[in-house]
Amino acid sequence: MLDFRLNVFYTVAKRLSFTKAAAELYVTQPAVTKHIQELEHQFGMALFDRRGNQISLTSAGNLLLKHAETIMGTYRQLEFDMNALKGQPGGTLRLGASSTVAQYVIPPVLARFHEQSADITISLLSGNTEQIEQQLLNKNIDLGLVEGRTHNSDIRYTPFVKDELVLVCRADHPLADRDEITLDELQSIPILLRERGSGSLEVIEHALRGVGLKLTDLTIEMQLGSTESIKSYLGSSRCMAFVSVFAVQDKLRAGILKVIDVQGLSIHREFYSIQLQGVSEGLPDTFMRFARQHYKRG
């Protein structure tokens, strides 16, 4: 039902590449060029500036993209509503999730949701919290799941599930026989942290302020771009790291890592689902009801 030429334009405008759009839409590059030329002829204006191998949107192209995003969103909602009316849930859901959620929290939910609703097509984009919020603002995803909140007024934040960040080390670490260390001891231990922009780092920073410490008071050995990198590094070092308990459950059960409590310090947070303000109920809300029920049962 959706005008294919508009879909071609939308894909080219988002990727700023005829080649990438052709691959994504499973058509030839000449076909993409032809559809864009037909639209430009229809509107009597150029939609893209072409300079060598680089393209950019003209003012007319930017205006069309704005309307195309609205039309695409309405079409996805229409598809969902019509399928729901038939009692056959279906449609397309574009998810984005910050790293910890994407790797450790949401996969089991996706598996069970797919068992129940195999006709719903889901894509999952991963990044840090800032990146996922930006993808939502750019309308590249319909729903985000993030580790923190930046209080952006254009975004609606809804608590999803609770998490705890715990201090972990190798099971043969010199301090592994201790159940607890002091704040003073914490400051002298080499610590691994996530990168700037990570929701985890923001939560750790906030918790440290609550006990009178700053990140600079810690002995930071390195900042890494993923929790998996931190876990691998821990296996070959005498560092410790604050990580989500979701991320280390398997290694704790296997006795590879151990949790060390820090006297007077606990780090709890909420994972949030995020949507643009004013977006009506649809497939994202259906998915989130399922996800919350999944962890409620657990």
NORLIN-V149047 format. One record per residue. N is the residue number from 1. SS is DSSP state (H for helix, E for strand, L for the rest). PHI is phi in radians with two decimals (999 if undefined). D_CENTER is the distance of its C-alpha to the mean C-alpha in Angstrom with 1 decimal. Layout:
n={N	N}
ss={SS	SS}
phi={PHI	PHI}
d_center={D_CENTER	D_CENTER}
//
This chain:
n={1	2	3	4	5	6	7	8	9	10	11	12	13	14	15	16	17	18	19	20	21	22	23	24	25	26	27	28	29	30	31	32	33	34	35	36	37	38	39	40	41	42	43	44	45	46	47	48	49	50	51	52	53	54	55	56	57	58	59	60	61	62	63	64	65	66	67	68	69	70	71	72	73	74	75	76	77	78	79	80	81	82	83	84	85	86	87	88	89	90	91	92	93	94	95	96	97	98	99	100	101	102	103	104	105	106	107	108	109	110	111	112	113	114	115	116	117	118	119	120	121	122	123	124	125	126	127	128	129	130	131	132	133	134	135	136	137	138	139	140	141	142	143	144	145	146	147	148	149	150	151	152	153	154	155	156	157	158	159	160	161	162	163	164	165	166	167	168	169	170	171	172	173	174	175	176	177	178	179	180	181	182	183	184	185	186	187	188	189	190	191	192	193	194	195	196	197	198	199	200	201	202	203	204	205	206	207	208	209	210	211	212	213	214	215	216	217	218	219	220	221	222	223	224	225	226	227	228	229	230	231	232	233	234	235	236	237	238	239	240	241	242	243	244	245	246	247	248	249	250	251	252	253	254	255	256	257	258	259	260	261	262	263	264	265	266	267	268	269	270	271	272	273	274	275	276	277	278	279	280	281	282	283	284	285	286	287	288	289	290	291	292	293	294	295	296	297	298}
ss={L	L	L	H	H	H	H	H	H	H	H	H	H	H	H	L	L	H	H	H	H	H	H	H	H	L	L	L	H	H	H	H	H	H	H	H	H	H	H	H	H	H	H	L	L	L	L	E	E	E	E	L	L	E	E	E	E	L	H	H	H	H	H	H	H	H	H	H	H	H	H	H	H	H	H	H	H	H	H	H	H	H	H	H	H	L	L	L	L	L	E	E	E	E	E	E	E	E	H	H	H	H	H	H	H	L	H	H	H	H	H	H	H	H	H	H	L	L	L	E	E	E	E	E	E	E	E	L	H	H	H	H	H	H	H	H	H	L	L	L	L	L	E	E	E	E	L	L	L	L	L	L	L	L	E	E	E	E	E	E	E	E	E	E	E	E	E	E	E	E	L	L	L	L	L	L	L	L	L	E	E	L	H	H	H	H	H	H	L	E	E	E	E	E	L	L	L	L	H	H	H	H	H	H	H	H	H	H	H	H	L	L	L	L	H	H	H	L	E	E	E	E	E	E	L	L	H	H	H	H	H	H	H	H	L	L	L	L	L	E	E	E	E	E	H	H	H	H	H	H	H	H	H	L	L	L	E	E	E	L	E	E	L	L	E	L	E	E	E	E	E	E	E	E	E	E	L	L	L	L	L	L	H	H	H	H	H	H	H	H	H	H	H	H	H	H	H	L}
phi={999	-1.18	-0.99	-1.12	-1.08	-1.16	-1.12	-1.10	-1.02	-1.01	-1.19	-1.11	-1.13	-1.33	-1.59	0.88	-2.78	-1.18	-1.14	-1.14	-1.13	-1.07	-1.14	-1.19	-1.64	1.02	-2.27	-1.41	-1.13	-1.04	-1.17	-1.08	-1.01	-1.09	-1.11	-1.16	-1.09	-1.13	-1.14	-1.11	-1.17	-1.07	-1.58	1.21	-2.56	-1.27	-1.74	-2.33	-1.56	-1.95	-2.30	1.14	-1.59	-1.78	-2.24	-2.53	-1.34	-1.41	-1.09	-1.16	-1.12	-1.11	-1.15	-1.14	-1.07	-1.01	-1.24	-1.10	-1.09	-1.13	-1.13	-1.10	-1.12	-1.12	-1.14	-1.09	-1.15	-1.06	-1.05	-1.14	-1.11	-1.17	-1.15	-1.12	-1.09	-1.47	1.28	-2.21	-0.93	-2.81	2.39	-2.22	-2.15	-1.77	-1.72	-2.30	-2.50	-1.18	-0.90	-1.09	-1.14	-1.11	-1.52	-2.11	-1.76	-1.55	-0.93	-1.13	-1.17	-1.06	-1.10	-1.24	-1.14	-1.16	-1.02	-1.47	-2.34	-1.16	-1.45	-1.58	-1.58	-2.12	-2.05	-2.25	-1.87	-2.05	-3.11	-1.45	-1.01	-1.04	-1.15	-1.18	-1.07	-1.17	-1.10	-1.18	-1.09	-1.43	1.09	-1.53	-2.35	-1.66	-2.62	-2.07	-2.26	-2.28	-1.61	-2.61	-2.40	-1.79	1.06	-1.19	-1.19	-1.55	-2.05	-1.72	-1.80	-2.27	-0.98	-1.97	-2.64	-1.48	-2.40	-2.27	-1.66	-2.06	-1.50	-2.20	-2.61	-1.06	-1.13	-1.81	-1.09	-0.96	-1.76	-1.19	-1.44	-1.62	-1.57	-2.64	-2.18	-1.57	-1.11	-1.10	-1.14	-0.98	-1.19	-1.73	-1.58	-1.05	-2.09	-1.73	-2.31	-1.33	-1.39	-1.06	1.71	-1.35	-1.11	-1.07	-1.10	-1.07	-1.20	-1.09	-1.05	-1.12	-1.15	-1.13	-1.03	-1.16	-1.99	1.40	-2.06	-2.03	-0.99	-1.19	-1.36	-1.48	-1.61	-1.47	-1.36	-2.92	-2.02	-2.06	-1.52	-2.73	-1.17	-1.08	-1.10	-1.10	-1.08	-1.15	-1.10	-1.01	-1.16	-2.17	-2.56	-1.82	-1.36	-2.18	-2.68	-1.58	-2.39	-1.10	-1.09	-1.04	-1.38	-2.14	-0.98	-1.17	-1.30	-1.22	-1.11	-1.42	1.33	-1.46	-2.09	-2.35	-1.50	-2.05	-1.28	-1.99	-0.98	1.43	-2.15	-2.32	-2.16	-2.01	-2.72	-1.89	-1.50	-2.07	-1.61	-2.25	-2.44	-1.19	-1.02	1.48	-1.31	-1.33	-1.10	-2.97	-1.04	-1.00	-1.22	-1.06	-1.10	-1.19	-1.07	-1.13	-1.11	-1.15	-1.17	-1.03	-1.40	-1.17	-1.16	-1.25}
d_center={30.0	27.5	29.5	28.5	29.5	27.0	24.2	25.5	25.6	22.0	20.7	23.0	22.1	18.3	19.1	22.3	23.9	26.4	26.1	22.3	22.8	25.7	23.9	21.0	23.7	26.1	28.9	31.0	30.6	34.0	32.9	29.9	32.4	34.8	32.4	31.4	35.1	36.0	33.6	35.0	38.5	37.8	36.6	39.1	36.6	34.5	30.8	29.9	31.7	32.4	33.3	33.9	30.7	28.5	27.8	26.6	26.7	30.0	30.3	31.1	28.0	25.8	27.6	27.2	23.4	23.1	25.2	23.6	20.1	22.0	23.9	21.0	19.3	22.8	23.4	20.3	21.5	25.0	24.2	22.6	25.5	28.1	26.9	26.7	30.2	31.4	29.8	27.7	24.0	22.4	20.3	17.0	13.5	10.6	7.4	3.8	1.9	3.3	6.3	8.6	7.2	6.5	9.9	12.0	11.3	10.2	12.4	15.7	14.7	14.0	17.3	19.3	18.0	18.9	22.3	23.0	21.7	22.1	22.7	19.2	17.3	13.6	11.3	7.9	6.0	4.5	5.1	6.3	6.3	8.8	7.4	4.6	7.8	9.9	8.6	9.4	12.6	13.5	13.3	11.5	9.4	11.2	8.9	5.7	5.5	5.8	8.7	10.9	12.3	14.0	16.2	15.8	18.6	17.0	14.1	15.0	13.6	14.6	14.8	13.5	14.8	16.6	16.0	18.4	18.2	21.4	23.5	24.2	26.6	28.4	30.9	33.8	32.8	35.9	34.5	33.2	36.3	35.4	33.5	33.0	33.3	34.1	32.2	34.8	34.1	30.4	31.1	33.1	30.7	28.6	24.9	21.8	18.8	15.3	15.1	15.3	12.1	10.7	10.5	12.9	15.4	15.6	16.4	18.9	20.5	21.1	22.6	24.9	26.1	27.2	29.6	30.8	28.9	26.9	24.6	27.6	29.7	28.0	29.0	25.8	26.3	23.1	19.5	17.3	13.9	12.7	14.0	15.7	17.6	18.7	19.9	21.8	23.3	24.5	26.4	28.5	29.0	30.4	27.3	25.4	21.8	19.8	17.0	15.5	18.1	15.8	15.5	19.3	20.9	22.3	23.7	25.2	26.9	28.2	29.6	27.9	26.3	27.6	26.4	28.5	28.7	29.3	32.1	31.1	27.4	24.7	21.0	19.4	16.3	14.5	11.0	10.5	9.7	9.8	12.0	14.4	17.7	20.4	18.5	20.8	20.2	19.4	17.3	14.1	16.5	18.2	15.2	14.3	18.0	18.0	15.1	16.9	20.2	19.0	18.4	21.4	23.5	22.3}
//
